[in-house]
Amino acid sequence: MAGESFVPHYSVVTIFPGMFSAISGYGVTGRAFKSGVCRLSVHNLRDYSSDIRKQVDDRPFGGGSGMVITPGPLSLALRAAQESTGCTEAPIVYLTPQGRKFNHSMCLRFSQLSSVVFLCGRYEGIDQRIIDRYVTEEVSIGDYILTGGDLAVMVVLDAVVRLLPGSLGDPDSVRHESFS
């Protein structure tokens, strides 16, 4: 739209929303969020649970070991996360070891989108029905296992946000990096 500036909105679904104060409150990313270069919404998955204890995990639907995040609260949280971006069709990116390896071209692509929802996995992952129905893309930050997707989402956000115009003090900094 003519006259409107591009301000991407990133939305995160997690069971540990407090972790995101690190990226929204400090450094280059913190300044970018505070100055309005981009926006961040963090959704606590437990807020969408109908369970009295706010439980969001259960045994896998198809069997297997461990626990997975259940589809009920996750479905509600993902829809709320999309709505918070102003785009009910915002892509949903699930950070998982099985995903495509995150790289600079993917980072550039994410930086050009007006909205993205990032899903932080936990336990043994998420119910496969959610992946099949909602997840647009599965992304991995490397060949290792973390205790959850929160740190992986922060890595992706850090790389993406710094590419946005106005994030860095000197716009030429991004153009003269080894991946550019």
C-alpha positions as CSV (number, residue, x, y, z in Angstrom):
1,M,0.0,0.0,0.0
2,A,1.3,3.4,-1.0
3,G,2.7,5.5,1.9
4,E,2.8,2.6,4.4
5,S,6.2,1.3,5.6
6,F,7.1,-2.3,5.8
7,V,6.9,-3.5,9.4
8,P,7.1,-7.2,9.7
9,H,5.3,-9.0,12.6
10,Y,6.8,-12.1,14.1
11,S,4.7,-14.2,16.4
12,V,6.0,-17.1,18.5
13,V,4.1,-20.0,20.2
14,T,6.0,-21.4,23.2
15,I,5.5,-22.8,26.7
16,F,8.3,-20.5,27.9
17,P,7.4,-17.0,26.9
18,G,9.8,-15.4,29.4
19,M,12.8,-16.7,27.3
20,F,11.9,-14.2,24.6
21,S,12.7,-11.2,26.8
22,A,16.3,-11.9,25.9
23,I,15.7,-11.2,22.2
24,S,13.1,-8.5,22.6
25,G,14.9,-6.6,25.3
26,Y,18.6,-6.5,24.4
27,G,21.0,-5.7,21.6
28,V,20.3,-5.1,18.0
29,T,17.0,-7.1,18.0
30,G,15.8,-5.4,21.2
31,R,16.4,-2.0,19.6
32,A,14.6,-3.1,16.4
33,F,11.5,-4.3,18.3
34,K,11.5,-1.2,20.6
35,S,11.9,1.2,17.7
36,G,9.2,-0.3,15.6
37,V,11.4,-1.7,12.8
38,C,9.5,-5.0,13.4
39,R,7.0,-6.4,15.9
40,L,7.0,-9.4,18.2
41,S,4.1,-11.3,19.8
42,V,4.8,-14.2,22.1
43,H,1.9,-16.6,22.9
44,N,2.1,-18.8,25.9
45,L,0.8,-22.2,24.8
46,R,-0.5,-23.0,28.3
47,D,-2.9,-20.1,28.0
48,Y,-4.8,-22.1,25.4
49,S,-5.1,-25.3,27.5
50,S,-8.5,-26.2,29.0
51,D,-6.8,-28.4,31.5
52,I,-7.0,-27.2,35.1
53,R,-3.2,-27.6,35.4
54,K,-2.6,-26.0,32.0
55,Q,-1.0,-29.3,30.7
56,V,-0.2,-29.2,27.0
57,D,1.6,-32.6,26.5
58,D,0.4,-36.2,26.1
59,R,1.5,-39.5,24.7
60,P,1.9,-39.5,20.9
61,F,-1.3,-40.3,19.0
62,G,0.4,-42.9,16.9
63,G,2.4,-44.5,19.7
64,G,6.1,-44.1,20.5
65,S,8.1,-43.0,23.5
66,G,8.1,-39.7,25.3
67,M,5.5,-37.0,25.2
68,V,4.3,-34.6,22.4
69,I,2.6,-31.2,22.5
70,T,-1.1,-31.9,22.1
71,P,-3.2,-30.7,19.1
72,G,-6.0,-29.0,21.0
73,P,-4.3,-26.1,22.7
74,L,-1.7,-25.9,19.9
75,S,-4.3,-25.4,17.2
76,L,-5.9,-22.6,19.2
77,A,-2.6,-20.9,19.9
78,L,-1.5,-21.1,16.2
79,R,-4.7,-19.5,15.0
80,A,-4.3,-16.7,17.7
81,A,-0.7,-16.2,16.7
82,Q,-1.7,-15.8,13.0
83,E,-4.4,-13.4,14.0
84,S,-2.0,-11.3,16.1
85,T,0.1,-10.7,13.0
86,G,-2.9,-9.3,11.1
87,C,-2.6,-12.2,8.6
88,T,-4.7,-15.3,9.1
89,E,-2.6,-17.0,6.4
90,A,0.8,-16.1,7.9
91,P,3.2,-19.0,7.3
92,I,3.9,-21.2,10.3
93,V,7.5,-22.3,10.7
94,Y,8.2,-25.1,13.1
95,L,11.8,-25.4,14.4
96,T,12.7,-29.1,14.5
97,P,15.8,-31.2,14.0
98,Q,14.1,-32.8,11.0
99,G,13.6,-29.5,9.1
100,R,15.5,-28.0,6.2
101,K,18.8,-26.5,7.4
102,F,18.5,-22.7,8.1
103,N,20.8,-20.7,5.8
104,H,21.3,-17.2,4.5
105,S,18.8,-17.5,1.6
106,M,16.1,-18.7,4.0
107,C,17.0,-15.8,6.3
108,L,16.6,-13.3,3.4
109,R,13.2,-14.8,2.5
110,F,11.9,-14.6,6.0
111,S,13.1,-11.0,6.3
112,Q,10.9,-10.1,3.3
113,L,7.7,-11.6,4.7
114,S,5.2,-9.3,6.4
115,S,4.4,-11.9,9.0
116,V,5.7,-15.2,10.2
117,V,4.5,-17.5,13.1
118,F,7.3,-19.5,14.7
119,L,6.4,-22.6,16.6
120,C,8.7,-23.8,19.4
121,G,8.7,-27.6,19.9
122,R,9.3,-29.2,23.2
123,Y,9.4,-32.8,24.5
124,E,9.5,-35.3,21.6
125,G,7.9,-32.8,19.3
126,I,4.4,-31.9,18.4
127,D,1.4,-34.0,17.3
128,Q,1.8,-35.0,13.6
129,R,-1.7,-33.8,12.9
130,I,-0.7,-30.2,13.6
131,I,2.3,-30.5,11.3
132,D,0.0,-31.9,8.5
133,R,-2.7,-29.3,9.0
134,Y,-0.9,-26.0,10.0
135,V,2.9,-26.1,9.5
136,T,4.1,-24.4,6.3
137,E,7.8,-25.2,6.8
138,E,10.0,-27.2,9.1
139,V,13.4,-25.6,9.8
140,S,16.5,-26.9,11.6
141,I,19.4,-24.7,12.9
142,G,21.8,-27.7,12.9
143,D,22.5,-31.3,13.3
144,Y,22.0,-31.5,17.1
145,I,19.2,-31.7,19.6
146,L,18.1,-28.9,21.9
147,T,15.7,-29.3,24.8
148,G,13.2,-27.2,22.9
149,G,12.7,-24.9,19.9
150,D,12.9,-21.6,21.8
151,L,16.6,-21.1,21.4
152,A,16.4,-22.1,17.8
153,V,13.6,-19.6,17.1
154,M,15.7,-16.9,18.8
155,V,18.7,-17.8,16.5
156,V,16.4,-17.4,13.5
157,L,14.9,-14.2,14.7
158,D,18.3,-12.7,15.5
159,A,19.5,-13.5,11.9
160,V,16.4,-12.2,10.3
161,V,15.8,-9.1,12.3
162,R,19.3,-7.8,11.7
163,L,18.6,-7.8,7.9
164,L,15.7,-5.4,8.2
165,P,16.3,-1.8,7.2
166,G,16.8,0.3,10.3
167,S,18.0,-2.6,12.5
168,L,21.7,-1.9,12.2
169,G,23.3,1.5,12.7
170,D,25.1,1.3,9.3
171,P,22.9,-0.2,6.5
172,D,26.1,-1.1,4.6
173,S,27.1,-3.5,7.3
174,V,24.7,-6.1,5.9
175,R,25.8,-5.6,2.3
176,H,29.5,-6.3,3.1
177,E,29.1,-9.5,5.1
178,S,30.6,-12.8,4.0
179,F,27.2,-14.3,2.9
180,S,26.0,-11.2,0.9
